Amino acid sequence: MAKAPVLTPQTDDFPRWYQDLISKAELADNGPVRGTMVIRPYGYGLWERMQAEMDARIKATGTQNAYFPLLIPQSYLTREADHVEGFAPELAVVTHGGGKELEEPAVVRPTSEMIVNEYFAKWVQSYRDLPLLINQWANVVRWELRPRLFLRTTEFLWQEGHTAHATFEEARDFAAHIHRRVYEDFMVNVLAMDVVPGRKTARERFAGAVNTLTLEGMMGDGKALQMATSHELGQNFAKAFDTRYLSKDGRQELVWQTSWGSTTRMIGALVMMHGDDNGLRVPPRLAPTQVVVVAVKDDDAVVTAVRGIGDRLRAAGLRVTVDDRTDTPFGRRAVDWELKGVPVRVEVGPRDLAAGTAMLVRRIPGGKEPVALDALAALLPAILEEDQALLLAQSRERRESRTAEVSTLAQAVEAVGSAGAGGWARVPWAALGEEGEAALAEHGMTVRCLVAEDGSVPAADDAPGNVAVVARAY
């Protein structure tokens, strides 16, 4: 009798495959309140690695980490009309505390522009205080009606940056720097994800912003996922909170601001962009465990050997886990590591040890081969880099092969196809416009971003030659 597959095949039911993988790779469980999630240790380990890589890039811009309260007075949200209108349907509001009704309800933060600006207005007095560059790692709550683990949850983890600048140009340039040199660099060079950098349309722009920059990735089923955003806030929040500074020539001026964020949604993207029917495939530069050294049998010499191999590989700078749980069948352990997507398994049994070799199993391209034990430390770094590059190349090939160049709204709708068909379309923005964008919504499609003809980010919504990237999206 054929063995039943561990996961639902992607081609049979992609959403079910996704849920199977989240569960069986032990990434997360549903929380007790609808829409919440419990992130399990392996899933949180991925987030910790993402945090470390992102945090280093953020700090390299001169930004410092801080922390702001989870609860925000409800009155704060009324100060910027577009912002409160955009978030009103998603708010969780606390009306009672300590057994009493609160004098003023408190909102559980859906984002922190309001509370941050309350303090920016106090901290900024002079041009000498600028630029003010702050980031926080935190959780937020947005009441989600159609939750899906990692992709859309009522509570999620993220980083949110908030900055204040003396001029429009400085704020614009800083938002663009975060967009390309922090977010895109991280996604391409660590997550091995091909992403399209672009500009959101007015319809899709962040509430209260004058411009939103985005990075869009194509998932395994051809749908788009917004990966991270960077916003130019102009002076909208500065006006609402009267955030001013004394300029060098003695005038009181309003600051110009940005905000930007990325979330645990990136774990969902990791699953959907790189996963296959056998489980996750984790990019080596991200992987908490790059190499797992597995004892095949309960043999004292084998167990001693795998522990020694683990030590030598760690000394070579690799992130290594030693699996010497010989009371658990080898086949079950091999499937579990396959599901978790660890890039390389080094399997050692009594025969391997006698021959001075190990079986090297590569998760990303597949395949296995015997390798001399004394060659492992020298071989593995190059193998991991090769597999990192392969994931990025596969991601790029998917997007390029499943993106159609079209010239009309009707052609864009046909190219993107029905739900589940997958694919993107690129159509001239001049041929689509706001009316065409509204019509796309009737087909369950959106303009994910605007790009220039050469693939760069346009300077304006109506810049000549702008191209709209159209897709179904998560």
DABELLIN-V712353 format. One record per pair of residues at least 4 apart in sequence whose C-alpha atoms are under 7 Angstrom apart, sorted by the first residue. I is the first residue (numbers start at 0). J is the second residue. D is the distance in Angstrom with one decimal. If there is no record, write none. Layout:
i->I j->J d->D
i->I j->J d->D
//
This chain:
i->6 j->16 d->6.0
i->6 j->19 d->5.9
i->6 j->20 d->6.7
i->6 j->276 d->6.3
i->6 j->277 d->6.9
i->7 j->11 d->6.9
i->7 j->12 d->6.8
i->7 j->15 d->6.5
i->7 j->16 d->4.8
i->7 j->19 d->7.0
i->8 j->12 d->6.6
i->8 j->16 d->6.1
i->8 j->276 d->5.5
i->9 j->13 d->4.5
i->9 j->16 d->5.6
i->9 j->276 d->6.3
i->12 j->16 d->6.1
i->13 j->17 d->6.2
i->13 j->220 d->7.0
i->14 j->18 d->6.3
i->15 j->19 d->6.0
i->16 j->20 d->6.1
i->17 j->21 d->6.2
i->18 j->22 d->6.3
i->19 j->23 d->5.9
i->20 j->24 d->5.6
i->20 j->278 d->6.1
i->21 j->25 d->6.2
i->21 j->26 d->5.2
i->21 j->27 d->6.1
i->22 j->26 d->6.3
i->22 j->27 d->6.4
i->22 j->28 d->6.7
i->24 j->338 d->5.3
i->24 j->339 d->5.1
i->25 j->39 d->6.3
i->25 j->41 d->6.4
i->25 j->42 d->7.0
i->26 j->38 d->6.2
i->26 j->39 d->5.3
i->26 j->41 d->5.7
i->26 j->42 d->4.1
i->27 j->36 d->6.6
i->27 j->37 d->5.5
i->27 j->38 d->4.4
i->27 j->39 d->5.0
i->27 j->42 d->6.4
i->28 j->36 d->5.7
i->28 j->37 d->5.1
i->28 j->38 d->6.6
i->29 j->35 d->6.2
i->29 j->36 d->4.5
i->29 j->37 d->6.0
i->30 j->35 d->4.7
i->30 j->36 d->4.2
i->30 j->37 d->5.4
i->34 j->143 d->6.3
i->34 j->146 d->5.1
i->34 j->152 d->4.9
i->34 j->153 d->4.8
i->35 j->152 d->5.6
i->35 j->153 d->5.4
i->35 j->154 d->5.7
i->36 j->148 d->6.7
i->38 j->42 d->5.9
i->38 j->43 d->5.9
i->39 j->43 d->6.0
i->40 j->44 d->5.9
i->41 j->45 d->6.6
i->42 j->46 d->6.5
i->43 j->47 d->6.1
i->44 j->48 d->6.3
i->44 j->287 d->6.3
i->45 j->49 d->6.3
i->45 j->286 d->6.9
i->45 j->287 d->6.4
i->46 j->50 d->6.0
i->46 j->263 d->6.9
i->47 j->51 d->6.1
i->48 j->52 d->6.3
i->48 j->285 d->6.2
i->48 j->287 d->6.6
i->49 j->53 d->6.0
i->50 j->54 d->5.7
i->51 j->55 d->6.3
i->52 j->56 d->6.6
i->53 j->57 d->6.1
i->53 j->185 d->6.8
i->54 j->58 d->6.1
i->55 j->59 d->6.2
i->56 j->60 d->6.9
i->56 j->181 d->5.6
i->57 j->62 d->6.1
i->57 j->181 d->6.5
i->58 j->62 d->5.0
i->58 j->63 d->6.2
i->61 j->132 d->7.0
i->62 j->132 d->4.7
i->62 j->133 d->5.4
i->62 j->134 d->6.5
i->63 j->132 d->6.3
i->63 j->133 d->5.1
i->63 j->134 d->6.0
i->64 j->133 d->5.8
i->64 j->134 d->4.7
i->64 j->135 d->5.3
i->65 j->133 d->6.5
i->65 j->134 d->6.1
i->65 j->135 d->5.2
i->66 j->135 d->5.5
i->69 j->107 d->5.9
i->69 j->108 d->5.6
i->70 j->105 d->5.7
i->70 j->106 d->5.6
i->70 j->107 d->4.9
i->70 j->108 d->6.0
i->71 j->105 d->5.3
i->71 j->106 d->5.1
i->71 j->107 d->6.4
i->71 j->108 d->6.3
i->71 j->114 d->6.4
i->72 j->103 d->6.8
i->72 j->104 d->6.4
i->72 j->105 d->4.6
i->72 j->106 d->6.2
i->73 j->103 d->7.0
i->73 j->104 d->5.7
i->73 j->105 d->5.2
i->73 j->106 d->5.5
i->75 j->113 d->6.0
i->76 j->83 d->5.4
i->76 j->113 d->6.4
i->77 j->83 d->6.0
i->78 j->239 d->5.5
i->79 j->83 d->6.4
i->79 j->236 d->6.6
i->79 j->239 d->6.0
i->80 j->84 d->6.2
i->81 j->85 d->6.1
i->81 j->206 d->5.5
i->81 j->207 d->5.1
i->82 j->86 d->6.4
i->82 j->206 d->4.6
i->82 j->207 d->4.8
i->83 j->87 d->5.6
i->85 j->206 d->5.3
i->86 j->90 d->6.4
i->89 j->141 d->4.7
i->89 j->142 d->4.5
i->89 j->143 d->6.8
i->90 j->106 d->6.8
i->90 j->109 d->6.7
i->90 j->141 d->5.8
i->90 j->142 d->6.1
i->91 j->106 d->5.9
i->91 j->107 d->5.6
i->91 j->142 d->6.5
i->92 j->104 d->6.5
i->92 j->105 d->5.7
i->92 j->106 d->4.5
i->92 j->107 d->6.1
i->93 j->104 d->5.6
i->93 j->105 d->5.1
i->93 j->106 d->6.1
i->94 j->100 d->5.9
i->94 j->101 d->5.6
i->94 j->104 d->4.8
i->94 j->105 d->6.7
i->95 j->99 d->5.4
i->95 j->100 d->4.3
i->95 j->101 d->5.3
i->96 j->100 d->6.4
i->96 j->101 d->6.4
i->107 j->140 d->6.3
i->108 j->139 d->5.5
i->108 j->140 d->6.1
i->109 j->139 d->5.1
i->109 j->140 d->5.0
i->109 j->141 d->5.3
i->110 j->139 d->6.3
i->111 j->115 d->5.9
i->112 j->116 d->6.0
i->113 j->117 d->6.4
i->114 j->118 d->6.9
i->115 j->119 d->6.1
i->116 j->120 d->6.0
i->116 j->240 d->6.5
i->117 j->240 d->6.4
i->118 j->122 d->6.1
i->119 j->123 d->5.8
i->119 j->242 d->6.7
i->120 j->240 d->6.5
i->120 j->241 d->6.5
i->120 j->242 d->4.3
i->120 j->243 d->6.9
i->123 j->128 d->5.6
i->123 j->243 d->6.9
i->123 j->244 d->6.1
i->124 j->128 d->6.7
i->124 j->243 d->6.7
i->124 j->244 d->4.7
i->124 j->245 d->6.3
i->125 j->244 d->4.5
i->125 j->245 d->4.5
i->125 j->246 d->6.4
i->126 j->165 d->6.8
i->126 j->244 d->5.9
i->126 j->245 d->5.9
i->126 j->246 d->5.3
i->126 j->247 d->6.6
i->129 j->163 d->6.7
i->129 j->164 d->5.7
i->129 j->165 d->6.4
i->130 j->162 d->7.0
i->130 j->163 d->5.6
i->130 j->164 d->4.7
i->130 j->165 d->6.9
i->131 j->162 d->5.4
i->131 j->163 d->5.1
i->131 j->164 d->6.8
i->132 j->161 d->6.3
i->132 j->162 d->4.5
i->132 j->163 d->6.7
i->133 j->160 d->5.7
i->133 j->161 d->5.3
i->133 j->162 d->6.0
i->134 j->158 d->6.8
i->134 j->159 d->5.6
i->134 j->160 d->4.0
i->134 j->161 d->6.1
i->135 j->158 d->5.5
i->135 j->159 d->5.5
i->135 j->160 d->6.4
i->136 j->157 d->5.8
i->136 j->158 d->4.3
i->136 j->159 d->6.7
i->137 j->156 d->5.8
i->137 j->157 d->5.7
i->137 j->158 d->6.2
i->138 j->154 d->6.7
i->138 j->155 d->5.5
i->138 j->156 d->4.4
i->138 j->157 d->6.1
i->139 j->154 d->5.6
i->139 j->155 d->5.8
i->139 j->156 d->6.6
i->140 j->153 d->5.4
i->140 j->154 d->4.4
i->140 j->155 d->6.7
i->141 j->153 d->5.0
i->141 j->154 d->6.4
i->142 j->153 d->4.9
i->143 j->151 d->6.8
i->143 j->152 d->6.0
i->143 j->153 d->4.9
i->146 j->151 d->5.0
i->146 j->152 d->5.1
i->147 j->151 d->5.1
i->147 j->152 d->6.2
i->148 j->152 d->6.2
i->149 j->263 d->6.0
i->149 j->264 d->4.9
i->149 j->266 d->6.5
i->149 j->267 d->5.2
i->150 j->264 d->4.9
i->150 j->267 d->5.8
i->155 j->263 d->6.5
i->156 j->262 d->5.7
i->156 j->263 d->5.6
i->157 j->260 d->6.8
i->157 j->261 d->5.6
i->157 j->262 d->4.0
i->157 j->263 d->6.2
i->158 j->260 d->5.5
i->158 j->261 d->5.8
i->158 j->262 d->6.6
i->159 j->258 d->6.9
i->159 j->259 d->5.6
i->159 j->260 d->4.4
i->160 j->258 d->5.2
i->160 j->259 d->5.1
i->160 j->260 d->6.3
i->161 j->257 d->5.8
i->161 j->258 d->4.5
i->161 j->259 d->6.8
i->162 j->256 d->5.5
i->162 j->257 d->5.2
i->162 j->258 d->6.5
i->163 j->254 d->5.9
i->163 j->255 d->5.6
i->163 j->256 d->4.5
i->163 j->257 d->6.7
i->164 j->169 d->6.2
i->164 j->170 d->5.7
i->164 j->254 d->5.6
i->164 j->255 d->5.0
i->164 j->256 d->6.1
i->165 j->254 d->5.5
i->165 j->255 d->6.2
i->166 j->170 d->6.5
i->166 j->254 d->7.0
i->166 j->255 d->5.9
i->167 j->171 d->6.0
i->167 j->233 d->6.9
i->167 j->255 d->5.7
i->168 j->172 d->6.0
i->169 j->173 d->6.1
i->170 j->174 d->6.2
i->170 j->231 d->6.8
i->170 j->255 d->6.0
i->170 j->256 d->5.8
i->170 j->257 d->6.2
i->171 j->175 d->6.3
i->171 j->231 d->6.1
i->172 j->176 d->6.1
i->173 j->177 d->6.3
i->174 j->178 d->6.2
i->174 j->229 d->5.7
i->174 j->230 d->6.3
i->174 j->231 d->6.3
i->174 j->257 d->6.2
i->175 j->179 d->6.2
i->176 j->180 d->5.3
i->176 j->181 d->7.0
i->177 j->181 d->4.9
i->177 j->182 d->6.2
i->177 j->229 d->6.9
i->178 j->182 d->5.3
i->178 j->183 d->6.3
i->178 j->212 d->6.8
i->178 j->229 d->5.8
i->179 j->183 d->4.8
i->179 j->184 d->6.4
i->180 j->184 d->5.4
i->181 j->185 d->6.1
i->182 j->186 d->6.2
i->182 j->227 d->7.0
i->183 j->187 d->6.0
i->184 j->188 d->5.7
i->185 j->189 d->5.2
i->185 j->190 d->6.6
i->186 j->190 d->4.7
i->186 j->191 d->6.2
i->186 j->192 d->5.5
i->187 j->191 d->4.8
i->187 j->192 d->5.0
i->187 j->193 d->6.0
i->189 j->284 d->5.4
i->189 j->285 d->5.8
i->190 j->282 d->6.0
i->190 j->285 d->6.4
i->191 j->282 d->6.4
i->191 j->387 d->6.4
i->191 j->390 d->5.9
i->191 j->391 d->4.4
i->192 j->391 d->5.5
i->192 j->394 d->6.0
i->193 j->216 d->6.5
i->193 j->391 d->6.2
i->193 j->394 d->5.5
i->193 j->395 d->5.1
i->194 j->214 d->5.8
i->194 j->215 d->5.3
i->194 j->216 d->4.7
i->195 j->214 d->5.4
i->195 j->215 d->5.1
i->195 j->216 d->6.5
i->196 j->213 d->5.8
i->196 j->214 d->4.5
i->196 j->215 d->6.6
i->196 j->456 d->6.5
i->197 j->212 d->5.8
i->197 j->213 d->5.4
i->197 j->214 d->6.4
i->197 j->448 d->5.2
i->197 j->449 d->5.4
i->197 j->450 d->5.1
i->197 j->456 d->5.0
i->198 j->211 d->6.0
i->198 j->212 d->4.6
i->198 j->213 d->6.0
i->198 j->448 d->5.1
i->198 j->449 d->5.0
i->198 j->450 d->6.6
i->198 j->456 d->6.3
i->198 j->457 d->6.7
i->199 j->203 d->5.7
i->199 j->204 d->5.6
i->199 j->211 d->5.4
i->199 j->212 d->6.0
i->199 j->213 d->6.6
i->199 j->447 d->6.8
i->199 j->448 d->4.7
i->199 j->449 d->6.2
i->200 j->204 d->6.0
i->200 j->448 d->6.5
i->200 j->449 d->6.9
i->200 j->460 d->6.6
i->204 j->208 d->6.8
i->204 j->210 d->6.6
i->204 j->211 d->5.5
i->205 j->211 d->6.3
i->207 j->232 d->6.5
i->207 j->235 d->6.8
i->208 j->230 d->6.1
i->208 j->231 d->5.7
i->208 j->232 d->4.3
i->208 j->233 d->6.9
i->209 j->231 d->5.7
i->209 j->232 d->5.5
i->209 j->233 d->6.0
i->210 j->230 d->5.7
i->210 j->231 d->5.1
i->211 j->228 d->6.6
i->211 j->229 d->5.8
i->211 j->230 d->4.4
i->211 j->231 d->6.3
i->212 j->228 d->5.5
i->212 j->229 d->5.1
i->212 j->230 d->6.2
i->213 j->225 d->6.9
i->213 j->227 d->5.9
i->213 j->228 d->4.5
i->213 j->229 d->6.5
i->214 j->225 d->6.1
i->214 j->226 d->5.5
i->214 j->227 d->5.7
i->214 j->228 d->6.7
i->215 j->223 d->6.3
i->215 j->224 d->5.7
i->215 j->225 d->4.8
i->215 j->226 d->5.7
i->216 j->223 d->5.6
i->216 j->224 d->5.3
i->216 j->225 d->6.6
i->216 j->226 d->6.7
i->217 j->221 d->5.6
i->217 j->222 d->5.7
i->217 j->223 d->4.7
i->217 j->224 d->6.5
i->217 j->398 d->6.1
i->218 j->222 d->5.5
i->218 j->223 d->6.1
i->218 j->271 d->5.3
i->218 j->272 d->4.6
i->219 j->271 d->5.5
i->219 j->272 d->5.1
i->220 j->419 d->7.0
i->220 j->421 d->5.5
i->221 j->421 d->3.9
i->221 j->422 d->4.6
i->222 j->421 d->5.7
i->222 j->422 d->6.5
i->222 j->470 d->6.4
i->222 j->471 d->5.2
i->222 j->472 d->5.1
i->222 j->473 d->6.9
i->223 j->470 d->6.2
i->223 j->471 d->6.2
i->223 j->472 d->4.4
i->223 j->473 d->6.4
i->224 j->472 d->5.7
i->224 j->473 d->5.5
i->226 j->261 d->6.9
i->226 j->265 d->6.5
i->227 j->260 d->6.0
i->227 j->261 d->4.7
i->228 j->259 d->5.7
i->228 j->260 d->5.8
i->228 j->261 d->6.9
i->229 j->258 d->6.1
i->229 j->259 d->4.1
i->229 j->260 d->6.6
i->230 j->257 d->5.5
i->230 j->258 d->5.2
i->230 j->259 d->5.8
i->231 j->256 d->6.4
i->231 j->257 d->4.7
i->231 j->258 d->6.9
i->232 j->256 d->5.2
i->232 j->257 d->5.2
i->233 j->255 d->5.2
i->233 j->256 d->5.7
i->234 j->238 d->6.0
i->234 j->253 d->6.8
i->234 j->254 d->6.4
i->234 j->255 d->5.1
i->234 j->256 d->6.5
i->235 j->239 d->6.4
i->236 j->240 d->6.1
i->237 j->241 d->5.3
i->237 j->242 d->4.6
i->237 j->253 d->6.0
i->237 j->254 d->6.0
i->238 j->242 d->6.7
i->242 j->253 d->5.9
i->242 j->254 d->6.3
i->243 j->251 d->6.2
i->243 j->252 d->5.2
i->243 j->253 d->4.3
i->243 j->254 d->5.8
i->244 j->251 d->5.6
i->244 j->252 d->5.4
i->244 j->253 d->6.4
i->244 j->254 d->6.9
i->245 j->249 d->5.8
i->245 j->250 d->5.5
i->245 j->251 d->4.7
i->245 j->252 d->6.4
i->246 j->250 d->5.3
i->246 j->251 d->6.3
i->246 j->252 d->6.6
i->264 j->268 d->6.4
i->265 j->269 d->6.1
i->266 j->270 d->6.4
i->267 j->271 d->6.3
i->268 j->272 d->5.7
i->269 j->273 d->5.8
i->270 j->274 d->5.0
i->270 j->279 d->6.0
i->273 j->279 d->6.7
i->273 j->280 d->5.6
i->274 j->278 d->5.6
i->274 j->279 d->4.4
i->274 j->280 d->5.4
i->275 j->279 d->6.5
i->277 j->337 d->6.5
i->277 j->338 d->6.0
i->278 j->337 d->6.3
i->278 j->338 d->4.0
i->278 j->339 d->6.4
i->278 j->340 d->6.3
i->279 j->338 d->5.5
i->279 j->339 d->5.4
i->279 j->340 d->4.2
i->280 j->340 d->4.1
i->280 j->341 d->6.8
i->280 j->342 d->6.8
i->280 j->362 d->6.7
i->280 j->363 d->5.9
i->281 j->285 d->6.9
i->281 j->286 d->5.7
i->281 j->340 d->5.2
i->281 j->341 d->6.1
i->281 j->342 d->6.3
i->282 j->286 d->6.0
i->282 j->387 d->5.5
i->283 j->289 d->5.7
i->283 j->342 d->6.1
i->283 j->383 d->5.8
i->283 j->387 d->5.8
i->286 j->341 d->6.9
i->287 j->318 d->6.6
i->288 j->318 d->5.1
i->288 j->319 d->5.3
i->288 j->320 d->6.2
i->288 j->341 d->6.2
i->289 j->317 d->6.7
i->289 j->318 d->5.3
i->289 j->319 d->6.0
i->289 j->341 d->5.9
i->289 j->342 d->5.6
i->289 j->343 d->6.4
i->290 j->318 d->6.5
i->290 j->319 d->4.9
i->290 j->320 d->6.5
i->290 j->341 d->6.6
i->290 j->342 d->6.4
i->290 j->343 d->4.8
i->290 j->344 d->5.7
i->291 j->319 d->5.7
i->291 j->320 d->4.8
i->291 j->321 d->5.7
i->291 j->322 d->6.7
i->291 j->343 d->6.5
i->291 j->344 d->5.0
i->291 j->345 d->6.2
i->292 j->305 d->6.1
i->292 j->309 d->6.5
i->292 j->320 d->6.4
i->292 j->321 d->4.8
i->292 j->322 d->5.9
i->292 j->344 d->5.9
i->292 j->345 d->4.6
i->292 j->346 d->6.0
i->293 j->305 d->6.8
i->293 j->321 d->6.2
i->293 j->322 d->4.7
i->293 j->323 d->6.2
i->293 j->344 d->7.0
i->293 j->345 d->6.0
i->293 j->346 d->4.8
i->293 j->347 d->6.2
i->294 j->301 d->6.2
i->294 j->302 d->5.9
i->294 j->305 d->6.2
i->294 j->322 d->6.3
i->294 j->323 d->5.2
i->294 j->325 d->6.8
i->294 j->346 d->6.2
i->294 j->347 d->5.3
i->294 j->348 d->6.2
i->295 j->329 d->5.7
i->295 j->346 d->6.3
i->295 j->347 d->5.7
i->295 j->348 d->4.9
i->296 j->325 d->6.0
i->296 j->348 d->6.0
i->297 j->325 d->5.1
i->298 j->302 d->6.2
i->299 j->303 d->6.1
i->300 j->304 d->6.1
i->301 j->305 d->6.2
i->301 j->347 d->6.7
i->301 j->348 d->6.2
i->301 j->349 d->6.2
i->301 j->352 d->7.0
i->302 j->306 d->6.4
i->302 j->323 d->6.1
i->303 j->307 d->6.4
i->304 j->308 d->6.1
i->305 j->309 d->6.1
i->305 j->321 d->6.8
i->305 j->347 d->6.9
i->306 j->310 d->6.4
i->306 j->321 d->6.3
i->307 j->311 d->6.3
i->308 j->312 d->6.2
i->309 j->313 d->6.2
i->309 j->319 d->6.3
i->309 j->321 d->6.0
i->310 j->314 d->6.2
i->311 j->315 d->6.4
i->312 j->316 d->6.7
i->312 j->317 d->5.8
i->312 j->319 d->7.0
i->312 j->376 d->5.6
i->313 j->317 d->4.9
i->313 j->318 d->6.1
i->313 j->319 d->6.1
i->315 j->376 d->6.3
i->328 j->332 d->6.5
i->329 j->333 d->6.1
i->330 j->334 d->6.3
i->331 j->335 d->6.3
i->332 j->336 d->6.3
i->333 j->337 d->6.2
i->334 j->338 d->6.1
i->335 j->339 d->6.3
i->336 j->340 d->6.2
i->336 j->341 d->6.1
i->337 j->341 d->6.7
i->337 j->362 d->6.8
i->340 j->362 d->6.5
i->341 j->362 d->6.8
i->342 j->361 d->6.0
i->342 j->362 d->5.0
i->342 j->363 d->6.2
i->343 j->360 d->5.7
i->343 j->361 d->4.8
i->343 j->362 d->6.0
i->344 j->359 d->5.9
i->344 j->360 d->5.0
i->344 j->361 d->6.6
i->345 j->357 d->6.2
i->345 j->358 d->5.7
i->345 j->359 d->4.9
i->345 j->360 d->6.4
i->346 j->357 d->5.7
i->346 j->358 d->5.0
i->346 j->359 d->6.5
i->347 j->351 d->5.7
i->347 j->352 d->6.5
i->347 j->357 d->5.1
i->347 j->358 d->6.5
i->348 j->352 d->6.2
i->349 j->353 d->6.2
i->350 j->354 d->6.3
i->351 j->355 d->6.0
i->351 j->356 d->5.0
i->351 j->357 d->5.4
i->352 j->356 d->6.0
i->355 j->371 d->6.0
i->355 j->372 d->5.8
i->356 j->369 d->6.2
i->356 j->370 d->5.3
i->356 j->371 d->4.2
i->356 j->372 d->4.9
i->357 j->369 d->5.5
i->357 j->370 d->5.5
i->357 j->371 d->6.4
i->357 j->372 d->6.0
i->358 j->367 d->6.6
i->358 j->368 d->5.6
i->358 j->369 d->4.4
i->358 j->370 d->6.3
i->359 j->367 d->5.3
i->359 j->368 d->5.4
i->359 j->369 d->5.9
i->359 j->370 d->6.4
i->360 j->366 d->6.1
i->360 j->367 d->4.3
i->360 j->368 d->6.8
i->361 j->365 d->5.2
i->361 j->366 d->5.9
i->361 j->367 d->6.2
i->363 j->386 d->6.2
i->371 j->375 d->6.8
i->374 j->378 d->6.1
i->375 j->379 d->5.9
i->378 j->382 d->6.4
i->379 j->383 d->6.1
i->380 j->384 d->6.4
i->381 j->385 d->6.1
i->382 j->386 d->6.3
i->383 j->387 d->6.2
i->384 j->388 d->6.3
i->385 j->389 d->6.3
i->386 j->390 d->6.4
i->387 j->391 d->6.7
i->388 j->392 d->6.2
i->389 j->393 d->6.1
i->390 j->394 d->6.2
i->391 j->395 d->6.2
i->392 j->396 d->6.1
i->393 j->397 d->6.2
i->394 j->398 d->6.6
i->395 j->399 d->6.2
i->396 j->400 d->5.9
i->397 j->401 d->6.0
i->398 j->402 d->6.0
i->401 j->422 d->5.0
i->401 j->423 d->6.3
i->402 j->422 d->5.9
i->402 j->423 d->4.6
i->402 j->424 d->5.3
i->403 j->414 d->6.4
i->403 j->423 d->6.3
i->403 j->424 d->4.7
i->403 j->425 d->6.2
i->404 j->424 d->5.9
i->404 j->425 d->5.0
i->404 j->426 d->6.4
i->405 j->410 d->5.9
i->405 j->411 d->6.1
i->405 j->424 d->6.7
i->405 j->425 d->6.0
i->405 j->426 d->5.2
i->406 j->410 d->6.8
i->406 j->426 d->5.3
i->406 j->427 d->6.3
i->406 j->430 d->6.9
i->407 j->411 d->6.3
i->407 j->426 d->6.5
i->407 j->430 d->6.1
i->407 j->431 d->6.9
i->408 j->412 d->6.3
i->408 j->431 d->6.1
i->408 j->435 d->6.5
i->409 j->413 d->6.3
i->410 j->414 d->6.0
i->411 j->415 d->6.1
i->411 j->424 d->5.5
i->411 j->426 d->6.7
i->412 j->416 d->6.2
i->414 j->422 d->6.9
i->414 j->423 d->6.9
i->414 j->424 d->6.1
i->415 j->421 d->6.2
i->415 j->422 d->5.0
i->415 j->423 d->5.2
i->415 j->424 d->6.1
i->415 j->470 d->6.0
i->416 j->420 d->5.7
i->416 j->421 d->6.5
i->422 j->470 d->6.7
i->423 j->468 d->6.9
i->423 j->469 d->5.7
i->423 j->470 d->4.9
i->424 j->468 d->5.8
i->424 j->469 d->5.1
i->424 j->470 d->6.6
i->425 j->466 d->6.3
i->425 j->467 d->5.6
i->425 j->468 d->4.7
i->425 j->469 d->6.2
i->426 j->466 d->5.6
i->426 j->467 d->5.3
i->426 j->468 d->6.7
i->427 j->431 d->6.6
i->427 j->464 d->7.0
i->427 j->465 d->6.2
i->427 j->466 d->4.4
i->427 j->467 d->5.9
i->428 j->432 d->5.6
i->428 j->465 d->5.5
i->428 j->466 d->5.0
i->428 j->467 d->5.2
i->431 j->435 d->4.6
i->431 j->436 d->6.4
i->432 j->436 d->6.2
i->433 j->437 d->6.2
i->434 j->438 d->6.3
i->435 j->439 d->6.3
i->436 j->440 d->7.0
i->436 j->445 d->6.8
i->436 j->446 d->6.6
i->439 j->443 d->6.6
i->439 j->444 d->5.1
i->439 j->445 d->6.0
i->440 j->444 d->5.2
i->440 j->445 d->6.1
i->443 j->471 d->6.4
i->444 j->469 d->6.8
i->444 j->470 d->5.5
i->444 j->471 d->4.6
i->445 j->469 d->5.7
i->445 j->470 d->5.8
i->445 j->471 d->6.4
i->446 j->467 d->6.0
i->446 j->468 d->5.6
i->446 j->469 d->4.5
i->446 j->470 d->6.7
i->447 j->468 d->5.5
i->447 j->469 d->5.8
i->447 j->470 d->6.6
i->448 j->467 d->6.0
i->448 j->468 d->5.5
i->449 j->465 d->6.2
i->449 j->466 d->5.5
i->449 j->467 d->4.6
i->449 j->468 d->6.2
i->450 j->454 d->5.6
i->450 j->455 d->6.0
i->450 j->456 d->5.2
i->450 j->457 d->5.7
i->450 j->465 d->5.7
i->450 j->466 d->5.2
i->450 j->467 d->6.5
i->451 j->455 d->5.2
i->451 j->456 d->5.8
i->451 j->457 d->5.3
i->451 j->464 d->6.2
i->451 j->465 d->4.8
i->451 j->466 d->5.9
i->452 j->464 d->5.9
i->452 j->465 d->6.2
i->452 j->466 d->6.3
i->457 j->462 d->6.5
i->457 j->465 d->6.9
i->458 j->462 d->6.7
i->461 j->465 d->7.0
//
